[in-house]
Amino acid sequence: MAGQQRRRGRREAVVFIAAAVIIGLTVDGPLGSSMSETAHASADERTSFATSGVDIDEMLARPLEPGVPVGYSEDLFALYSPGWGFDTDSISRTGIAANHRMPVTVSSSGATIPVGSATARPSQVTSESGEARVSRNLVTPDTAVSASYTSVWDQLSQVNDGVVSYGETPRNRWSNWASPLRTGEEWIVVELPQVPVISSVEALVYADSGDTQAPAALGVDVWTGAWTAVTSLSAMPASPASGENTLSFEPVTTARVRVRLTPQPGRAVSLTEIRVNEHAADSGRIPLRVAGRKYISDRNIASVVLDLSNTGEAPLDAAISASSPSAGNVDGVTRVGTGSGFQTVLGGEGFVPDSAAGIARSITLAPGASVRVRIGLAFGESRAAAVSDLESFFADADPGATQKRTFLAWFSDNVPYFDAPDPEFLRTYYFRWVTYRNHLRKTQDGSYIVSEFLPNVSWATKDNAIAAGAGHHLYEGRWVRDPKYLDDYETFWFSGVDQGPYSEWFADAYNARHEVLGNDQLLVDHDLLAALVSNFEDWENGSKDGTGLYSIADNPDAMENSISGFGPNYRPTINSYEYGDAVAIADIASRLGETAIAARFQATAAAIKQAVQGQLWDADDDFFKVRVKSTGQLAGVREQLGYIPWYFGLPDDDAEHASAWSQIMDPQGFFAPYGPTTAERRDPGFQQRTVNVDCEWNGPSWPFATSQTLTGMSRLLHDYHQDAVDRDDYFTLLKNYSSSQRRSGYPWIAEDLHADTGQWIADFPRSPNYNHSTFADLIITGLVGLQPSSGDELTIDPLLPAGTWDHFALENVSYHGHNVSVIWDADGSHYAQRTGLRLYLDGRLSASRAELGGLTADLRAPYAPTATATGGDGSARVDVEPGMPATPGRFEVAYGTSLQDLSSTTSMSGHSSEVRGLQNGMTYYFRARQLIDGAPSPWSIAVTAVPMAGAAPPIQGRDPGGSNTASASDPGSRLATTGLDGAAALGLAALMTSTGVALFIAGRRRAAIRG
């Protein structure tokens, strides 16, 4: 790729509105005697057109079900866990195999109080109790039980041993794993030693979100001479779920009970315990209501908050207990333990150690009384630190609100906020940021990595990192404002860690990230250019041969079971990755002044490009294909990997190569409602299995590949001249991709899915929040069209088709040290009554146009608003551009002849007003703020001040006169704007002259009106 900037020619004209700041420019008069630094506002000066109304917690609220993570901090994460506490072995620390749990039990009148319903939000899980009745479990370890089938890995006797375990330590359950009846109905029969009257059964279901899931249905039969279904059966919860399932029915006398379990298609079922409850004469509802919440706090506490209320008319006793195998030793009123690199403390308000290796508390509630109980399992570097954190948790008057505020603050501080009229796009966008945050893991040495799987997997390297998805991690994470995460991640991969066998595109992704940062200091400080060169040479020495191509097997290429064969073969993947890396190394080397390295890798990239187009392009099928190494022949199948060359801008810009994209929307090619597919449907080897199978790339849809394809398609639409696909096609595929990230109607991301039905195929216990793809980057660079480069111009070109959405907002993108917002409002009814497409830099309007299309702004001069001149001497028209909040209303404008004395003020009832009484020959500075219910906001509103000098047409931010200086003899008034919060914005001055008005931006005349 020629040059050091990624963007090439564009198909439509770009409107240039911003202008350049000249470094070291001297500006005449009070505007300043020196401008040795780029004049721009702080990146903290953000806009708030849409973000203030976004509540990610409520947007992503969903019923808690198997697989849904229940909380995380930077150090810990917890996967699905039923009950009031963390009942499963799902609390884990990055890179450490040990799993932890903290089950919590609430009981009253001899009965446990079950969770009736639970809602998972990103910050926490909230639960409500179901109805509990006085009962006595008749099942004991001596009770005879039988089953339709018992897996060889489990034991039937554990279903009635009194041990409840939703994890692997201990593994204590019955299951039908490998049963021939998995598509039918399983059963367990309980033989009671007496003939009691019973009225309920409790089935304690184990599910792992993978192959073992909650049954599709539960039923109860009783023996009365023959098996008969019970009458008036009611279930709580209404649909079977992991955890306690209470099945109530009309009282019946029997000694034999049969529980029926109907598995979900292709899934196993499992119970950790079964209970049969006696119906006593005094049986009745227990008037105890419990509302709970659980989460992992930023202080690394597995936190449980319970609000208990007595809804009855008599005093009520209740007992709460908690335990954890990770903290079994008594230490005062707590239990403690030691882990790998941390100490654990289990404690609760008013709790004391009990005789069952846990802690307990008993309370008596008066009628109508309530009490709040807090329980925590704290993980600290020291025991004292863990105790201190627990004490802070106990002292918090509203811990749920604190958790939500602190949890969501990270998103407000770090990610670009997005608004659009399609709520499903929004749910996917914010869901993917939540999952990405989940994978920013702090390792034991205190640095950060980005993980692919949450649980440890055997094929990962140090700290559970995997190189195969690192390119996606860097492309997505480059939009996170705080650089520490990816700074650490970049250095991690070249810190001596074993990178594993997987193909990757490190150099390209590093370069893409630094194009957003706008600086290369990290690359210099850690000598990463040399590391990237060495990594490239390793691939050359190990995978490249005399053909000029690289070969790799499909497994280490992260695309197992491909139709084109295992290999090693010459695949478009690895060859495109190496091309992209060569281009990136050349770019980085050029920026760092390493001209010899730059020239070497430019030549290398050109050679790879020639080899790929010459040997992997099938001119008959118009597609990039795998060349089988053993035969030298191209594979007969088109595979989705054939689009990867466009991800890196490798193919020539011609109709022949672009014709490959005609297959992407062809239903016999790659198009599918939840696709694209990974292989063309017309090929005989195409298949999509519907049960949990690992890593098949012979048809199913993989988000990993969809991300690559859509990134390549975005580049095609932005940089190439072709008519094979258009923006409508891009939007269709992006919408399908968004819709595919669902399970049970709620946002979900696992490994691969059936491209026609949307059912996840590889959805194992390791799979929730699988971080192996991008989505936010596609919204930012594709749909909104922000095009990163290493240069000083910022270009946006939304791929949103005209007429699709009447508004969108992408706010507070950190880019080159600036704060960028892109607003589209077709009719001005959504965002402060501003119409068209508008680009803001550091809170100020920098470029705009009436319709969707390209805009470019110069980052060195982010103040270049359109100006308007009207009649009147000694006056100026002042326009304000709303910042925070973004609503029309009253404004206060302060102005004066110096930044230190802005003592004159005027009020405005709209966005424009006229300021009179200005003196000729004087420079005036302006700032503005909004009046909200009479109270002023901070001085944070951008101002455009334009002198009035007789009737004249509007001045646009362009330079028709071509002059860069004004005549020294020109008399008149000069006006300037201030920066936000009073900082000097030396970008705009307007000079009234005897012959007209000249508009100056950063000392360069950009517009003039003659006469």
N, C-alpha and C positions, 0 to 999 in steps of 0.2 A: 504494500500500500504506500503510494507516494505521500511524502509529507508526514508530519507528526500528529495530525489531527484526524480523528476517526471519520468525521462527516465528509461526504463527498457531494457531488452535484445533486440538485433537488429538482423535482418535476414541476414545481410551481414557484412563482415569485415569492420571495420573503420580504416582508415589510420591515425596513430598518427605521427605527425611531430613536434609539439611544445613540449617544456620541461618546467620543473618547476623552479620557483624562490624560493630559500629557505630563508624565513624570518630570518634576523639576520646573514646571511652568510657573512663571511669575505673572500674577494678575494685577492690573493697575488698580490703585485706590484701595478703599476699605475692604474690598473682597479678600484681601490678604496679600502679603508680600512674598510668601513662599508656599508652594504646594509640593513638598518633597515626597509626600506619601499619597497613595490613592485615596481619594475622598469618597468614603462610603459609610453608610450607617452600620451599626453593630448588627451582627446576625441574631441578636436577641430581640430585635425589633420585628415582631411577628404580626401577621394579620390574623383576624378572627372573623372571617366571613361566615364560616360554617362550623368550625371546630368546637365552639363553646357548647353546642347542643349535643355532642356525641357522647353517649354513655356506653362504652364498650361492654361493660358488665351486663347491662340489660339487653343490649342488642344480641349478645351471644348466650343469653340464658337458655338452658335446655334441661329436660329431665335427666337426672343422673342415671346412667346405665353402664353396663360393663364396658370397660375400655376407656371411659372418659377420665382424663387426669383430674385429680381433685386438688392440686396445688403445687406450687413450686417457689423456690427462691433461687438465688444464683448458685447456692451450694447443694440444695436438696430438691428432689421432686418426688411426687407421690402419684401413682397411677390409681385407677379405679379402686375404691374401697367402700363397701356398703356399711350400714350401721351408723351409730352416733359418732364413732371415732374412726380410726384408721385400722379397720379390722384385718386387712390383708397385708402380706409382707411386701408392701409397695413403696415404702419410704426409702429412698436410696440417695447415696451421695455419688457424685460424678467419679467414675473410674474405680469405684469400690464395689465389689460384688455383694457385700453384705446388705441384706434388706431388713427393714425395721417395720414394726407395727405398734399400734396403741389402741386396742379395742376398748370401747367404753360401753358399759351396760347400765341401764336405768330400770329399776324395778319398784313395784309397789303391790302390796296385798298378795305377795307370793307369785306375781306374774311379771314377766319382763314387758317393758313398754316398747313396742316396735316402732320403727320408722315407717310411717304411712306413705310419705311422698318426699322426694328430695329433688332439689333444683341445683344444677351445677352452673356456676358463673365462673368466668376466668379468675376472679379474685378469691372465690370461696364457694363452698357448698352449703346451702340452707336446707334444713329438714323439718318436717312436721310429723308429730306422732300420729299413729293410727289408733283405732279403738282397741283398748285392752280390757280383758275381762278376767275375773278371778278364775283360776283354773289350776288343775294339778296334772302334770305330765305323768302318764301311766307307763311310759316306755323306759326300761332300765337296760343296763348291759346284759342282763339275763333274759331279756325278752327275745323270743324266737323271731327271726326275720328271714325272708327269702326274696329272691329277685328274678326277673326274667333273664337277666344277664349281668355279670359283673366283670369288669375289665381285669386283666391279669396284673395291671399296675396298681389296682386299688383293692380295698377289702370291704366286703359287705358288712362285717361286724363293726366297722367304724361309723356306720350310720346311726347306731344306737349306743355309742360308748360314752355319751355325755360330753365329748370334746368337740368344740366348734372351732374350725380353722378354715379361713378363706385364703390361705396361702400355702406355701411349700414347707414351712417350718412351724409346726409339723405338717406333713402331708397327711391329712386325715379325712378321707372321704370315700364314698362309693361313686362309681361312674360306669357308663356303658361304652367307654372308649373301645372301638373296633367291634362293636356289636353288630350282628347281621340285621338287627331290628332298627338300626338308626334311621331308617326311613319310615318306621311304623310307630309302635307305642311300647314303651317300657313300663314296668310296674315293680313295686316293692310291697310285699305283704307283711303285716305286723300281726303276730299271734299273741294276744294278751292272756295272762294266766287266769284272769277272772272274766266275768261277763258284766262289764260296767255300762253305764249310760255315758255316751260321749257326744260332744257337740262341736269339736274343732280339731283340726290337724295342722301342724306347722311343718312346712317343708323348707329347710334351710339350704337354699340353692347356692352351689358354687359355680361361678362362671369366670372365664379368663379373657373374654373378648376375642379369643381366637377360635380354636376348634371346639372348645367346650363353652356352650352358651346356655343362658336360661331357656327352659323349654318353651315351646310355642303355647302349650296349654297344660294345666294341671287338673286332675279330677280325683274324686274320692268315691270308692265303692265300699259297701259293708256286706258281711256275710249273714244272711238271714235264711239259710237253707239254700241260697243261691246268691251269686254276686249281684248286688243291686246298687245303682247309683244313689247317693244321698239326695235328699230333697232340700230345696231352698239354699243351694250352695252359693256362698258369696266369698269373694277373695279380696285380700288386702296385701299388697297392692292389687289393683284390678287386673293387670297383666303380669304374668310371672316375671320375676326379676331376681338378680343375684341378691342374696341375703335372706331375711325371714319372709316367708310367704304364709299367711294365715288363711286357712280354708275353713269357714264356719258353715254350719248347716243345722237343720232341725235335730234335736236330741234323738238318739237312737241307741237301742240296747244291742250290743254285739261284742264278740271277743276277737273278731278278725276284721282287719281294715286293710284295704288295698289302695295305695296311692298310684295313680296313673300319670305318666310323664310323656308328653308328645314332643319329641325333639324337633328343633328347627331343621329344615332340609340340609342334610349333609353335616350336621353338627352333633356332638355328643352332649349328654346331660349328666349332671352330677349333683349329689346331695352330701353335705357334710354332717347333717343330723336330721332326724325325723322325730316328731313328737306327736303323741295322741293325747288329747286333753279330756279329762273327766268333766262331765256336766254336773255340777253340784247344785243343791237346792238353793244355796245362797249366791249362786253365780250371778254376776251383774257387772255392769260397766265400771271400770275404775276411773274416777273423775280426775285424772292427772293429765294435763296437757303439757307436752314438751315441744319447744321450738329450739332447734339446734343450728349451729354453724360450725364448719371446720375448714381449716386452711393451713398452709405453711407460711408463716410470717417472714418478713424480711430479716428478722432476727434468728431465723432458722429454728422456729418452734412449730412442731406439729400441734396446732392449737384447736381446742374444742371449747365452744361456749354453749351452755345449755340454759334455757329459761324454763323453769318448771312452775306451773300454775295449778292450784287446786280449784277446780271448777265445781266442786261439790259443796254440801252444806254441813260437813263435819270435818274435823281435823283429819289429815291424811299423812301417813308416813311414806317416805320414799328413800331409796338407797341408790347411790351412784358408785360405780367402781370402774377402775381403769388399770391396765397392766401393760407391760412391755418386756419381752425377753431381753431387750437392749439395756434395761435399767432394773435389775433385780435385787440389788443390794440396798439394805436399809441405811439411810443417812438422815437421822432426825425424822422429820415428817415427810421426807421424800425417799424415792428409790433412785439409785445411781448406777451407772455402768461406764465402761471404757470401750471405745471403738478405735478404728484405725485413724489416728490423727485428730480425735475429738473425744469429748466427754459427754455423756448423756445424763440428764436429770429429769425424772418423772415426778411431777407435783401438781397439786390442785388446791384451790382455796378451801380451807377447812378440812382437807383430806389428811389421813394418817395411813401408814402402812397396815395392810390387812394380813390375814393368815394365808392368803392365796397368791403370794408373790406380787401383789399389786398394791394399790392405794384405794381407800374407800371413804365415803362420807354418808352419814345418815341424817336426814332432816325431817322435821314435822312442819307441815304447812297448815296454817289456819284456813278456814273457808275463805275463798276469794284471794288468798295470799299468793305471792309469787316470789321466786328467788332466782338469782343468776349464779351459775356455777361455771368456773373456768378451770380447765385441765390442760396441761401442756407437757409435751416431751421435748425438752430443749437440747439442742446440739451445740456445744461450745468448744472453743479451743482449750478452755480450762473449765473446771467445775464451778469456780467462782463466777466466771463469765456466764455460764448457763443459768446459774441461780439468779444472777442479776437480771438477765433477760426475762426469766419467769416472773420475777417481782414486778418488772415494768408491765408485763402482760396483765398481771392480776390487778394492777393499779389503774388500768385504762378503763374509764367509765363507759366507753362505747367502742369495744375492740373491733366489732364488725365494720363500723364506719372508718376506723383507723386503717384497717386492712385494705378496704376498698380504696381509700384515698392514697395510701402509699403505693399500692400495687399499680393503680392506674396512672400515677404520676410519672412512672417511667415512660409510658406511651406518649403522654403529653410532652415530655421533655425530649423524646428521641425519635419519634416516627412522624413522617408526613401524614397529615390528616386528609382524608378523601371524602368528598360528598358527591352524590349522584342520585338521580331519580329512581334508580333500580335498587331496591333494598337488598336483593340477593347479591349483587356485586359488592355492596357495602359489607354484608355479613362475611363474605369470603375474604375480602381485603383485610378486615380487622381480625378475623379468625387467624389468618396466616401470620399476622404480626404477633398475635398471642402465641402461636406455636413456635415462631422463630425465637421469641423471647424465652420460651421454655427450653430452648436448646443452647442458649448462651450460658455455658457451664463454667463455673470457677473450679479449677483443678486444685489438687492438694498443694501445689507450689504457689498458689495465689494468682495465677494467670488464667486467661479465658481461652476456651476453644468453642467451636460451634459443632455440636454433635449431630449425627444422623439419626441414630436410635436413642431413645431415652434409657432403656435397660441396657446393660452390658451385653455385647455380642462377641462371640469368640473370634471373629475375623477382623475385629477392629484393632487398631494399634494403641499406643499409649493414650490413656484418658478416654478410651472409647471413641477415638476419632477415626474417621475413614476418609481417605483422600478422594474417592470417586465423586462425592457430591460437593467437594470444596469450592469448585467453580460456581455452583449455584449459591452456596453460602455467601460467597464474596459479592456476587452480583446483587443478591437480595439485601445483604447487610450493609452495603455501601451507603444506603440511605438512612442508616441509624446515625443520629447526630453525634453521640459520644463515640470518639474514635478508639477508645481503649479496647473494645472487644475485638475488633478486626486488626488493630495494631498487634495485639497479642497473638491472634490467630495466624497472621502473616508470618510472624517470627517463629511460631510454634513449628511450622512444617519444615523449617530449615534450622532447627535447634538440635539436630542429631537424632531426631525421632525416625523410626522406621516408617517410611511412607507406604509400605505395602505394595502389592502388585498392580494396583488399579490405575487405569488411565486417568488423566486429569488435564486441566488446562490452567495451571497455576499462573504462568506469566501473563496470559491474557486477562485473567480475573484480577490479578494484582493491579495491572495497568488500568483496567476498567474502574477499579475502586479509586485509584489515585487520580483518575480523570474527574471524579466527583469531589475528592478532597481538594484538588487544585494545588497540591504540593507533593514533593517526593522525599521529604526529609526522613521518613521512616526507612525508605529504601537505602538512603545514604548511611544513616546511623547504624544500620544492621547489615550493611554490605549485601543487600538482597539481590542486586543486579548480578553479582558474581554467583550467588546461590542459584538464581534462575538460569544462568548460563550453564552452570554445572549440571543442573537437573535436566536441561535440554540435551546436553551431551550424553548423559546417562541413557536417555531414550534413543539417541542416535546410535550409540554403541551397542545397545541391547536389542533394538527392534528394527533398525533400518538396514536394508541390503542394497545390492547393486541396482535394483530397479528404481531406487530413489524414493521408495515407499516404506512405510512402517507397517509391521504386522503385529497382531495381537490376537489371542483367543477371545471368544465372546464373554467368557466368565470374568477375567480381569478387566474386560472392557465394560463391565457392569451391565451387560445385556445378554444374560444366559439363555440357552435354549433357542437361539435364533434359527430361523429357517435356513439361512445361508450357511450354517454349519458352525461347529465349535472352533475349528482352526488350530493353530494361529493362521489368520488370513489378513490380507490387505483390506482394511476396513476404512470407510470414510470417516469414522469417528476419530481414531487416533491420528490419522493423517491431517484432518482438519484441526485437531487440537494442537498438533505440532506447528502447523502453519500459523494458527492464531498466536501461539507462543513466540514464534520467530518474529512476527510483526510487532508484538508487544515488546519484546526485548529490544528490537531496533528503536521503537518509540522511546522507551525508557532511556536507553543509552544515548540517544540524540539529545534528550532533555538534560541529561547529566554531563554532556560534553564528551562522551566516550565515542568519538566518531568512528574509530576502527571497528568497535563492536557493532555499532549501528550499521555500517556498511556490510559487514559480514552477515548479519542476520537479515538485512534486506535482500541480499543475494540468496540466502538460504530459503527465505519465504518464497521468492520467485521460483526457485527450483522445485519446491514442494507443490506449489500451485500448478506448475507445468506437469508434474508427475500425476497429480490427482486428476486434472482435467484430461490428460492424455491416456491414463490407464484405468481410472475408476468410472469414467463416464461411458454409459451405454448409449450410443447414438441411435440404436434401434428402438430402445424403450425410453429414450430421453430421460435418463435418471442416473444419479450416482449410485453405484452398487459395490458390494463386496467382491473383490477378486480372490478366488480360491487359490491359495498359495501352492497346493499340491498339483493342481492342473493348469494353472495360469489362466483359467477361464473365469469370466464374470458369472456370478450367481444368477440364476434365472428369475429371482424374486426381487421386486421392489420392496425395500424396507424403509421405515420412517427415518432411519439414520441417514438416508440419502439427502435429507434437508439440512443436516448439520453444517455442510460447507458454507451456507449463507449466514449462519450464526457468526462466522468470522470474516464475512465479506470476501470469501475466496473466489467464487466463480466470476467469470467475465460477465459484463453487463451486456448480454445479447439475448435475442429471442430464443435461441436454441436451448441454452441452459435454463432460462426462465420457464420454459415449457414444462419442466418437471413439476411445477406448482399446480398444473392442471389436475394432478392426481389428488391433491389435498382435499378438494371438495367433491370428489367422485365417490359415490357410495360403494363402487366396486374397487376403488382405490383405498383411501385412508379415512374417508369421512364416516363418522358415526355420531349419534347424539351425545355420547359421553366419551368421545374420542379426542384426537385421532387414534386409529389403531396403529400398532407397531409394525404391521406387515399389511400388504395389500390384500383385500378380501378375496380377490379373484384367484389367488395362489392356492393350489391344493394343500399346502402345508399350513394354511391359516386355521387356527383353532382358538377357542376361549373356553377354558374349563371353569366350572362354577363352584368349585370347592376349594378349600385352602390348599394351594400348591405354591411352591416357592419359585419365584423368579422365572417366569416364562415370557419370552419376548417374541412369541410367534403369533401374536394377534391382539392380546389384551392392551388396554390403554395404560400407559405409565406416565404419571405427572412429570417424571424426570425428562422423558422424551418430549412431552407436550411443551414443557418450558423451553427446551432447545428449539423446537419447531417454531413456536410463536416468536421467540427472539429473532430467529432467522427471518421469519416473515416480516417482522417489523423493520428489519434492516433492508429487506427487499423493497418494501413500500416506501421507505424513506430515501434510499440511496440508488435504486435501480430504475431503469426505464423499461417497463414491461406491462403487459395487459393480461397475464395469466390469472392473476388474482387482484382483488381490490380491497378497499377498506371495509366494505360490507362483509367480505369473506373473513377478514381478520376479526371483526367484531363478533361474527357468528361463532368462530372457533374459540375466542376468548370467553364468550358467554357460555358455551358448552363446557369449557374447562372449569369455569366458576361453578356451574350447576353440578358438575361431576363430583365436586368436593362436598358430598353430603352422605349421611347415613341416617336412616329413620327421619329424614327431613331436616336434619340439623347439620351444621358444618362438621366435616370430618376429613381427615387425610390419612391414608394408609399407604400401601405399597403399589398395587396395581388393581385394576378394576375391569369388569366386563364392559366393553365399549358400547354395547347395545342396551343393557339394562341398568347400568350404573352400580351394580352390586360389586362390592369389594371382594377381590379374590384372595390376595395375600393380606389377611387382616388378623395377624397373630398377636399374642400378648406384647410382643416387642413393637408392634406397628403403630399404635396411636401417636398422632402428631409427627408422623414420619417426615423428616426434614431432608428431602431428596429432590427438591424442585424449587421453582420460584413462582410468585404471583404478584407481589407488590411491585417488583421491578417491571413486570409487563404492563401494569397499570401506569406506572410513572413514565417509562421510556416509550411505551407503545401507545396505549390509549390516550394519555395526556400528551405524550410526545416530547418529553424533555430529553434532549440529545446531549449526553455528556461529551466533553472533549477537553484536551489539555490547554486549549487556547483561551483567549480573553473574551470571546463572544459566547453567549448562551442562546441556543436556538431551541424553540419548541415548535412542534408540528403535530398536533393531535391526529391520531388515526381514527378517532370517532367519526363515523360517517355523518354527513350533513343530514339534519332532520331526525336523527336518532334520539338524542337527549337535548332538552332545551336548557340544561344547565349542568355544570359540574364544578367542583372546586378541589384543587390539590394545594394544600397549604403548608407553609413552613418547612420547605425542603432545604436542608443544609447543603449548599453547593459552593465550592470555591471560597468558603468563608462568608458567604452571603446567605441571606434568608430569602427563599424564592417561593412565590405563590402564583398559581395559574388559575384564573377564574374565567369560566364561560357562562354567560347569561344572555340567552338569545333576546329576551324582551325586557330585561332589567327588573324582573319581579322577584328575584331570589336573593341577590346579593347587593344590598344598598343601592338599588336602582341604577346600577351601572350596566350598560348593555355591551354585548360583544365579547370578544376574547381579550383578556387583559393579563399582562405579565407584570408582577410586582417584584422588585428587588429591595430588600430591607424595609419593607412596609410601604414603599413608594411605587406608584405606577411608573413603569419603565417603557412599556410598549403596549399597543393595543390595535385591534382591527375589528371591523364590524362582524365578520363571519369567521368560521373556523378556517384555519390555515396556518401558514408559517409566520413566526415572529422571531426576530433576533434582537438581543440587547447586548450592549457592550458592558462587560462587568466592571470596567474601570470608571464608568460614569453612569451610575445607576439612577441619576436624576435627569430625566429627559422627558418631562410631561409635555403634552400638546399645549400651546399657548393661544390665547385669543385677544385681539386688540379691538377696542371700541372707542367711542368719542370721549373727549374731556381732557383738560390739561391739569397737571398737578394731582393726578389721582391714579389709582391702580385697581384693577379687578383682581380679587383674591378668590381662588378656588381651593377648596379643601378636598382631600381624598380620604375618606373614612378609613381608619385603621381599626382600633378596638374601642368600643364595639362597632360593628359594621351595620349601623342602622341610621337612616336619615333623621335629622333633628336639629337642635340648636347647637351652634358652635361659638366658641370664643376665640378670637384671633388677637394675638399680641404682636406688636411691631415697634421698631425703633431703629435708630441709626447705628447701634452697636449691639453685639451679642450680650453685652453686660447690662444694657438698658433697653429692655423691651417693655417700656412702661405704658405705651399707648395701647388701648384695646378697643375692639369693636365686636359687637355680637352679630351673629348671622342666623337667620331662621332656616336657611337652606345651605346648599353646598357652594354658593357663590355670593359675593357681596362686593361693594365698591368702597374703597378707602380713599378719603379726600384729604386735602391740605398737605400733600407731600411737597417738599421743597426741591426745586431743580438743583442738580449738582450733588445730591446726597444719595447715599446707598442705604436702603432699608432692608432689615431682616425681619422675617415673619415666622411664627409658629402658631399652632392651633390645638385646641382640645375640645372635646364634646361635653355638653352639659346634659346630664342625665338626671331628670327629676330635680333640676336645680343644682345638683352636685357635679363638680367638674371631674372629668377623667384626667389622667396624666397628660402632660404635653407630648402627645405621641401621634399627632395627625400631620400627614404630609401636606405641604402648601405649595400652590403655584401662584406666584404674584406677577402680574403683567401690567406694564404701564399703559395708560390710555392716551392715545395721541391722534385724535381725529378718527373719523369713520374709516374703517379699513376692513378688508376681508380677514378671515382667521389666519394666524401664523401656524404652520405645521412644523414639526420638528425635523426640518430638512434644510439643506443649504443650497437654494437655487442660485444665489449670487456667487458662490464659489470663493468668497473672500474669507480669510481666516482672522483678520484684525479689523478693528474700527479706526476710523481717522482720528488722530489726536485732537483735531480741531472741532470734532463733533460735540456740541453742547448737549445738555440734557440730564435726565435723572436715571440713575442705575438702581435696580432693585435685585435683591437676592432672597433666597429662602434659607431657613435654618434647618439643621438636621433634627432628628427626633431628640427630645429631652434637651434641647438647647445646643446641641453640638453643631458646629459650622458645617453646612452643606454648601460647598463652594461650586456647585455644579451649574447653577442657573443665574444668569444676569440678563437684564433687558435694558437697552440703552435707547432712550427717546432722543431723537435727533431732529434737526430742522427739516430734514428731507424724508423722515419716516421712522420706522421702528426696526431695530435689529435685535434678534434674539441670540444670546450667547450661551452656549453650554460648555462648561469647563474651559472658558477662554476662547472657544472657537465659534465663529459666527455660523449659526445653523439655519437661520431664516432671515429674510429681510422683506420689508414692504417699502417700496419706493414711492415718494411723493405723498 
